[in-house]
Amino acid sequence: MGRVLPDPTGQYGRIRVAGSIGFIATSLFFQITGLISGDSALSILTSFAATVVLAAGTIAFLPRVPHLTRVPQAARAVVSRTPASGFDASFWAVIGVIFLARFGISAYYSFFSLFLLERFALTNVSLIWAIGSVAEIATIFFSGLLIARFGIRRLLLVSLAAISLRLAIYGLSPSLLLVAGVQLLHAFTFGTLHTASVAYVNQKIGSPRRGLGMAIYNAIGIGVPNFIASSVAGYLLEARGYSTLFLVYAAVPILGILILAAFGRRLLPRKGFDIS
């Protein structure tokens, strides 16, 4: 998408917000109909299968983008002259900060539904999840304006702090009402985190290698921390319970805050990046 949109930093959020709206609609549908229950693995499997079939059916209606099928000769020449194309030490340092953020919030993504079931006896949690998606709509839609106003570094700092605060509140055994209210922090723990991360890759990596940059972000910035953090969290949960799990994971993003506090102005200068 970063190679298709004329202004990916400003326009990405306006398109990505459709995903949030779709998630809300799906969550409310399952909440109202009760088709999914935490007590029935079959209901979860059936709903996933139906969703996959519906999503696959839309592929044929996606527009083709023929100008991306071949890399122009001029772009190939630029890549050959600059093989690193933005993948310098600062890029990997920022990806490392994003890794820490995603590592921490993985405790939420992997165990929040189970937390609601075992702590509050909620078997249908779709509405609680939907609150977070409602909260993220504004920060995603206006992400371009937020990035222009505050910069990527500040948005990442806010996102990291929000992750730590959110998990810490979960860890302190709050009431269900407080848990529902804390879902509003999803505006920052996902909304600004994801859009600022995507904007960073789009600004840092030149267009010919932007696809590789996004693949690295998705793999190392999202996939790897989710896999590792979820696995470790399972053992921690079994050994010490939810309070320890959330409090330990709340501490991880603080390391990212310290990195940005010490080196952020060099890693993420306020005026942007010197890219072609």
Secondary structure, DSSP 8 states (H G I E B T S, - for coil): -TTTSSSHHHHHHHHHHHHHHHHHHHHHHHHHH----TT-HHHHHHHHHHHHHHHHHTGGGS---GGGSS--HHHHHHHHH-SSTT-SHHHHHHHHHHHHHHHHHHHHHHHHHHHHHHHH--S--HHHHHHHHHHHHHHHHTHHHHHHHH-HHHHHHHHHHHHHHHHHHHHT---HHHHHHHGGGHIIIIIIHHHHHHHHHHHHS-GGGHHHHHHHIIIIIIIHHHHHHHHHHHHHHHHH-HHHHHHHHHHHHHHHHHHHHHHHHHHS-TT-----
